[in-house]
Amino acid sequence: MAIGLRSEDYGTHSLRRTKASMIYRATGNIRAIQILLGHSKIENTVR
């Protein structure tokens, strides 16, 4: 499904990180982001 972004500039991983960053900025809840991304260690989420 196309959303109007150049595929050369944006991959699925970068978009996944962008959404997580947006949610973190809005909520400040790092634990929620950890669960969203499926990280087993909070250190991986923080990085």
Z-matrix of the N, CA and C atoms (Angstrom, degrees):
N
C 1 1.448
C 2 1.523 1 108.77
N 3 1.284 2 118.07 1 127.51
C 4 1.459 3 122.97 2 -178.77
C 5 1.527 4 110.25 3 -89.45
N 6 1.330 5 115.35 4 138.73
C 7 1.468 6 119.98 5 178.38
C 8 1.521 7 111.90 6 -122.41
N 9 1.324 8 116.53 7 11.54
C 10 1.452 9 120.22 8 175.67
C 11 1.523 10 115.33 9 90.52
N 12 1.330 11 118.70 10 12.62
C 13 1.459 12 121.89 11 176.83
C 14 1.516 13 109.27 12 -106.60
N 15 1.317 14 116.56 13 145.42
C 16 1.462 15 120.34 14 177.90
C 17 1.521 16 109.31 15 -71.88
N 18 1.317 17 116.46 16 125.07
C 19 1.466 18 120.26 17 -177.63
C 20 1.526 19 111.76 18 -64.89
N 21 1.329 20 118.06 19 -21.42
C 22 1.462 21 121.20 20 177.38
C 23 1.528 22 111.57 21 -69.72
N 24 1.324 23 116.38 22 -25.34
C 25 1.462 24 121.39 23 -176.21
C 26 1.527 25 113.73 24 -96.50
N 27 1.317 26 117.07 25 -23.91
C 28 1.466 27 120.59 26 -173.62
C 29 1.519 28 110.21 27 -134.14
N 30 1.325 29 115.80 28 125.01
C 31 1.457 30 121.29 29 174.34
C 32 1.512 31 109.68 30 -108.00
N 33 1.314 32 116.47 31 172.12
C 34 1.463 33 119.46 32 -178.71
C 35 1.524 34 111.84 33 -63.09
N 36 1.328 35 117.57 34 -34.72
C 37 1.467 36 119.43 35 -179.30
C 38 1.526 37 111.42 36 -68.96
N 39 1.319 38 118.02 37 -41.90
C 40 1.468 39 119.55 38 -179.70
C 41 1.525 40 110.53 39 -66.10
N 42 1.327 41 117.79 40 -36.48
C 43 1.461 42 119.66 41 177.97
C 44 1.523 43 110.83 42 -68.81
N 45 1.312 44 117.09 43 -35.95
C 46 1.469 45 121.68 44 177.32
C 47 1.523 46 109.68 45 -61.96
N 48 1.325 47 116.72 46 -43.55
C 49 1.466 48 121.04 47 179.45
C 50 1.526 49 110.91 48 -67.86
N 51 1.319 50 117.20 49 -37.85
C 52 1.458 51 121.15 50 -179.78
C 53 1.519 52 111.00 51 -62.30
N 54 1.322 53 117.16 52 -45.56
C 55 1.469 54 120.77 53 179.74
C 56 1.527 55 110.31 54 -61.97
N 57 1.331 56 116.48 55 -42.75
C 58 1.464 57 120.26 56 178.19
C 59 1.530 58 110.68 57 -61.27
N 60 1.309 59 116.70 58 -41.89
C 61 1.473 60 120.64 59 179.06
C 62 1.523 61 111.45 60 -63.37
N 63 1.313 62 116.49 61 -40.51
C 64 1.471 63 120.78 62 179.46
C 65 1.530 64 110.74 63 -64.35
N 66 1.317 65 116.75 64 -42.66
C 67 1.465 66 120.61 65 179.38
C 68 1.525 67 110.09 66 -66.41
N 69 1.339 68 116.76 67 -42.00
C 70 1.468 69 119.43 68 179.74
C 71 1.531 70 110.90 69 -62.77
N 72 1.321 71 117.35 70 -43.18
C 73 1.474 72 120.52 71 178.62
C 74 1.523 73 111.18 72 -60.42
N 75 1.331 74 116.10 73 -38.13
C 76 1.461 75 120.14 74 -177.23
C 77 1.526 76 112.57 75 -76.42
N 78 1.339 77 117.77 76 -32.94
C 79 1.463 78 120.24 77 -173.29
C 80 1.520 79 114.48 78 -113.03
N 81 1.335 80 117.38 79 -29.23
C 82 1.450 81 121.23 80 -175.57
C 83 1.521 82 112.95 81 72.02
N 84 1.327 83 117.14 82 13.91
C 85 1.462 84 121.80 83 -174.70
C 86 1.530 85 110.23 84 -100.18
N 87 1.320 86 116.64 85 94.54
C 88 1.466 87 121.26 86 -177.87
C 89 1.524 88 111.75 87 -68.46
N 90 1.331 89 117.07 88 -31.12
C 91 1.471 90 120.79 89 178.59
C 92 1.528 91 110.56 90 -64.23
N 93 1.311 92 117.67 91 -41.00
C 94 1.465 93 121.17 92 178.10
C 95 1.527 94 110.71 93 -62.37
N 96 1.317 95 116.49 94 -38.76
C 97 1.460 96 120.72 95 178.82
C 98 1.520 97 110.14 96 -67.89
N 99 1.323 98 117.11 97 -39.12
C 100 1.461 99 121.26 98 177.29
C 101 1.526 100 110.05 99 -57.50
N 102 1.307 101 117.04 100 -46.49
C 103 1.463 102 121.51 101 179.74
C 104 1.523 103 110.37 102 -65.80
N 105 1.323 104 117.20 103 -44.92
C 106 1.467 105 122.00 104 179.81
C 107 1.524 106 111.71 105 -56.77
N 108 1.334 107 116.08 106 -42.90
C 109 1.457 108 120.25 107 -176.96
C 110 1.528 109 112.95 108 -85.01
N 111 1.321 110 117.11 109 -10.58
C 112 1.455 111 120.45 110 178.66
C 113 1.512 112 114.03 111 75.69
N 114 1.340 113 116.67 112 27.20
C 115 1.453 114 120.63 113 179.12
C 116 1.528 115 110.52 114 -81.53
N 117 1.320 116 116.23 115 136.98
C 118 1.467 117 119.34 116 178.14
C 119 1.524 118 111.63 117 -83.29
N 120 1.324 119 117.31 118 -24.54
C 121 1.466 120 121.56 119 -179.08
C 122 1.530 121 109.61 120 -118.79
N 123 1.324 122 115.54 121 134.19
C 124 1.466 123 120.74 122 179.14
C 125 1.524 124 111.29 123 -62.68
N 126 1.339 125 117.06 124 -28.70
C 127 1.463 126 121.27 125 179.75
C 128 1.543 127 111.23 126 -61.14
N 129 1.325 128 116.14 127 -36.59
C 130 1.465 129 119.63 128 178.10
C 131 1.519 130 111.64 129 -66.92
N 132 1.309 131 116.14 130 -36.02
C 133 1.469 132 120.86 131 179.38
C 134 1.523 133 110.07 132 -69.08
N 135 1.318 134 116.21 133 -44.84
C 136 1.465 135 120.64 134 -179.25
C 137 1.519 136 111.37 135 -60.46
N 138 1.322 137 115.75 136 -40.67
C 139 1.460 138 120.79 137 -179.48
C 140 1.506 139 109.27 138 -62.62
